[in-house]
Amino acid sequence: MKGRRLFLAALLAAGAATFLLAVLRKRQEESPAVPYARPEGGEREGEFELFIGS
């Protein structure tokens, strides 16, 4: 019984450590958002153009 509790505690600790390391790594890799730029060559080809937002 004690061995099972230690095993579960180790799994919980490993999962928490993995999550925290992933969050820290993600924060370091984040770069500022790049604003949307239209493709070179003017308007898109096709009849319709989708506008999202206002």
Protein Blocks (a to p, Z undefined) as FASTA:
>chain_A
ZZmmmmmmmmmmmmmmmmmmmmmmmmmmpccdddddddehiaaedjbdcdedZZ
